Each structure stands twice: as C-alpha cells, then as structure tokens.
C-alpha cells in the first residue's frame, strides 16, 4: 500500500490513507490488484462464487434483517474475493449493519480491508468502532488499546494510534513479525499469527505456513490444522503437493484403524486432518486440486469393502469423507461452469 510509506505525522498519514480508500470507492480494484500480484495467487479460483456475490449484494441492498443474515453468512464463508465490495457497506445507515459488516470483514478481509476498518475506528457508534477494532486485530495479529466506551476523546486517541502505526509499518514488516510469531511457545500468539496470515500472507507467509504444516509431529495438532486451513483460504496452489502428503498420512491411519476395527469419529484428529485437507483443496479449486480430490475419493471408496468387514464405525468414517469430497468436487465443478459462461 503506497500511501503508508512517506507519512510525517499521524494527521498527514490518516489523510493519505483516507485518500487511498476514497480511490477504492471509485475503483476497489486499485487496492487489490497489487496484492494479488504480490502474492502470486490465482484469485480467479473462488469457491462458492455465486453465493458469496449474492450475499454481498444483499448486504448492500436488502432490508436490515436480510443484511444482517447475509453478513453473518459471509463471515462463515470466509470468501476473501468479495471483501472489496463488502467494505463499501461499512457506510450503511444502520449501525447494527455496520457492526455485522465489520465482523464479517474480520473473517473474509485481506490487506486491502485494513484501511477501511481503520477509518471505521472513528465511527459515531461505539459498537461499530469496537467491531472494527476486533477485525483489525484479527487481520494484523497486532493488539493495541482502544476504548470507544468512554467518550469521543479516548476513541479518537486510539484511532490516531492505529492510524499512525499503520502508516509507519509496511506489510513486509507485519508479515515478518507474524512469521516469527508462528513458532512461539505461546499457543494463543501462534494461533493468532496463523489466523492473520490466512488473510494477509504474501509469498514468505505462505512458505512459512507450508513449512509449519510439513513439520511432522513438531507442531500442536490444532495449530497444524489452522495452518492447513489458512493455505486453503489463501488459495495457494503450491500447497497441493503438501496436501497430497497430508491425505496420504490421514488415509493410511484410517485404513489401519479400519483393519483393527477401531472407532474413528468425525472429531478424531486423523479424520479432522483429512477433512481440513479436503476443505483446503475445495477452496484452492485448481485442476491439480480437483485431480487429487478424485484420486482421494477412489481411495476412500476402495476402502469401503475393508470397512464393511471391519465394522460400522470404520464404514461411517469412509462415508463422511466420501460425502465431503463429493461436496468439494461439486463446488469446483460449479466454478468451472461459471468460468465457461460468456
């Protein structure tokens, strides 16, 4: 983000950041085209594109109840490709809608979202300002005091502090700090860093996530799953070979369990590992991801015979994974059909 490199004061910095945001209002692509190029990700591969685009339109033009429901659904989808249009709804008249939009951007935002949220720290509604602050912390992995409940003076003070920091800190520095934070012994700090990188990682951040997942047995399992999911959110096509290894690891353990008639419920670590890998392949959506999903489904189906002989619990595990793979393949096929439309 160019406007953040030559600021000499908090006031000047905020004016420059506001100018960049105003440019985005005219053409949101201004803030996003550079980021897509910098991360070398294929942003044309978007899971559930019609649903996300439709929900974004509802937030912009529906009644209040529908806007709130649509914003909540967008938060669940984590569809970063609609962030550029969703930020415009931070100007909605109803404060409760602005709160819901800020919360959604905490789940589906990216680098280009942050300056909009910083502007919202000055919102006339304390609830909106606090929601924007929570979203900024989630997207940057940075925590700083912000008080919107005790008058405009304290709110403006926190607003200026965040604006100054954002102007004086480039994304390379933010990414470097987050990468270092991944390997900290502080579990919560590592989790927050992985979450932030899932939104704002460039090439170095993606490589750090790949390395983190590849450390067999070296990482906390829940953190490994979070990093795996982050690679899917980033639609990192370079992650497909790693996801192949993860699925081989998971299916090997599932096959062993089936032969021993051991119970593997959907929350078992091995099943969760396979499920998150399938979800990430779904979100990546590339030809290689689709081919890997089809190969994985053949393996699951080939294990059904052994599962039937080993017991219903093993068979149920295969059925769960088969269902998730089919859902992912349907999503990718829907995307292909959309791409073929004139």
N, C-alpha and C positions, 0 to 999 in steps of 0.2 A: 504494500500500500504506500504509494509515493508520498502522500501528504504528511506522513508521520516521521520524516527524516530531517526536516530543517526547522523545527519549531523552536522559538526562543523564549516563549512564555506559555503558561497554561492557557491564557486567554487567546493568544495567537494560534496555539495548537488546536483549540476547540473550534475556532472559526474555520481553519483549514480542513479539519475533519468533517465539519458540517458541510463545507463546500463539496467535499467528495461525496458525501451522502446525497446532497441535492442533485449531483450529477447522476447518481444511481437512480433517483426518482425519474429522471428523464430516460435513462437507459441503464437498467440494472446490470446489463452485461458488462458495463465498464468496470465494476468491482469484481467481476467473477472470471472474465476471460483470462486475465493474468494468472489467477490462482490455478485454474485448470491446466494452463500450460506449464506452470512451475512444478506441479506435482506429477505431470506425465500420466495422469489418469484418464481413462476413457469415460467422460461424463455422459456419453450418448447411451450408455448401458444403465437403464434405470428401472429397477423392479417396480411393478405396480404403477406405471406412469399415469394411466388414466385416472385411477382412484386418487392419487396424490394431487394431480392437476385439478380434478373436480372439487376436492375438498378445499384446496386453496381458493378456488373461485367462490365457494360457498362462504368462506371466511370474509371475502371481500364484498359479497353482495346478498347474503342471506339475511334472515331475521336473527335477532340476538340469540335465541335458543339454538338455532342451527349453526350459527357462527361458533358458539362455544363447543358444541359437539364436534364440529369439523376440526377445530383447533386441537382438541384432545386426541382425535384420531390421528392427526398429522404427527403429533408427538409420539404416538405408538409406532407409526410407520418409519420414523427417522429418515424421511426422504429428503436428503440434503439438496437435491436438484430444484426443489420448489422454494428454497429459502429466499432467493432473490425477489420473488413475488410476494412471499408471506410478510417480509419486513414492512411492506407498504401498509399492512393492516395494523401496524403499531400506531397509526394515526386515526384509527377508528374512533367514533364519538363515544361509544360506551366504554367506561373504564374496565368493566369486567371482561370485555372482549380483548382489550389491550393486554390485560393480565394473562389471559389464555394464550394469546399470540406470543408474548414474551416467554411463557413457559414452554410452548411448542418449539420456539427457536432454540431453547436450551437443549432440545433433543435432536433437532434437524438442522441446526445452524452450522456455519463454517466461518472461515476467516472474514469473508465479506459481510457477515452478520454483525460482527462485534461493534463497528462504529455506530450502527443504528441503535443497538442496545445501550451504548454509552449515552447517546442522545436521550434515550428514554429514562436515564437516571434522573433527569430533570423534570419528569412528568408531574403534572399537577396532582395526580393521585399517588399517594404513598404506596398503595398496593402495587401499582404498575411499576413504580421505581424499584421496589423490593424484588419483584419478579424479574425485572431486567437485570438487577444485580446478581441474582442467583444464576441466571442464564450466562452472564459474562464469566462468573467464576467457573461454571461448568465447561465453558468453551476454551478458557485460557489456563485453567488449573491454578489460577492465582487467587489468593484471598486477601482482602483488604477491608477495613472497617467502613461500613456505610450505614447511616442512620437516617431513615426517612420518616420516622415516627415522632420526632421532637422538633418540628418546625422546619421552615424552608432554609434557614441558615445552615443547620447541620447537614441537611440534604445537599445543599449546594457545595458545601465543603467536600463531602465525599465525592460528589460529581466531578469537581475540579481535580481532585486527587487521581481519580481513574483516568480522566482526560489527559492529564499530564503524563501519567505512566504510559498510556497507550501511544502518545506522540513520541516519547523518548525511547521506546523499546520496539525494535523491529521484530519481525516474525522469526528470523533466524535465531535470535536470542531466546525468544519464547520457546521455540522448538527444542533448542539445546537444553534448556532448563527442564523441559518435560521429559526428554530422553534420559537425562541423568536421574530424574525422579522415579522412573520406571523400576530401577534396580535398588531403590532404597529399602531398608528393612522395615520402614513404616508402611504397613499394609494399606491403610487408607490413602496415604500420599501416592503410593504406586497405583492404586485403583483410579484415583482422580486424574493422574497423568495419562493413563491409558484412555480414559474417557475423553479427555481433552484432545489427545492425538487422533482419536477416531473422527474428530471434526476438522482439525486444523493441520494435520501432518502433511509435510512435504516429502520429498524423496528420503531424506535422512530419517524422518519419523517413521515412515513405512518400513524402511530397512531395520530400524530398531525393533519394531513390532514383530517383524518376521523372525529376527534373531531371538526375541523373547519367547515366542511360541516354540521355536525349534530346540530350546534348551530342555531336553527330555528330563523330567523329574527335578529340574532345578528351580522351577517356579511354582508358587502356590497354584493349585488347580483352578480356583475361581479366577485368579488373575490371568492365567493362561487362556481360559475361556473368554474373558473380557478382551484380551488382545486379539484372539481369533475373530471375535465378533467385530472388532474395530477394523480389521482388514477387509471384512465384508462391507462395512459402512463406507469405507474409502474406495470401494470397488477396485481393489488392487489386483489387476490381472496377473501380476508377478507372484501372487500368493497361491496360485492354483497348484504348482508342484508341491508346495508345503502342505496344502490341504489334502492332496493325494496321500501323502505320508501319514497325515493325521487320521484319515479314514481307514487306511490300511491298519494302523495301530488299533483303532477302535474296533473294526470288524474282526481283527484277529482275536481280541479279547472276548468279543461277543460270541464268536464261533467256539472258543474254548469253553465259555460258560454254558453254551447250549449242549456241548458234548458231555458236560458234567451235571446237566440239569440244575444249574444254579440260577436263582432268581435275579433278573436284572430289570428293575422297574424303571420308568421313564426318568427318574431323578438320579439314577445310578451315574457316577462320574463318567463311565465309559459311554453310556447312552447319551448323556448330555454333550460329551465331546463330539460324538458323531452328529448329533442334532445341530449343534452350532456350526460345525463344518459345512453341513448341508445348507443351513441358512446363509452362510457367507458365500457359498457358491451361487446360490439363488440371487443374491444381491450383486455379485460381480457380473453374472449374466453373459459372460463371453462364450464363444464357441468351445473353447477348451473346458470351461466350467460345465457347460452342458454335456460334453462328452464324458467328463468324469462322473457326473451325476448318473448318466445312463449306465456306465460301467459299474458304479456302486449299486445301482438298483438290480442289475443282473446278479451281482454277488449276493445281495440280500435275498433275492428270490431263490437262488441256488441253495441257500442255507435253510430254506423253509422245510425241505424234506428232513434234514437232520433235526431241525427244531421240532417237527411233529413227533419224531421218535424220542425226543428228549423231554418233552413236557410242554404244557400250555404256556408257562411263563416265558420260555425261550421263544416260542412261536409268536407270542404277543410282542416281544421286543422287535422281531423282524417286521411285524405288521406296522408298528409305529414308525419305524424308519422308512419302510416302503411308502407309507402314506405321505411322509414329509418330503421324500424325494419326488414323488409324483406331483405334489403341490408346487415344488420348486420348478420342475420341468414345465408345468402349465404356465407359471409366471413368465418364464423365459420365452416360451412359445408365443404368449400374448404380446410380449415385447417385439418379437420378430415380426408378427403380423402388423403391429403398429408401424414398424420401420418400413414395411413394404407398401404402406398406403401412400398414394401420390400426394 
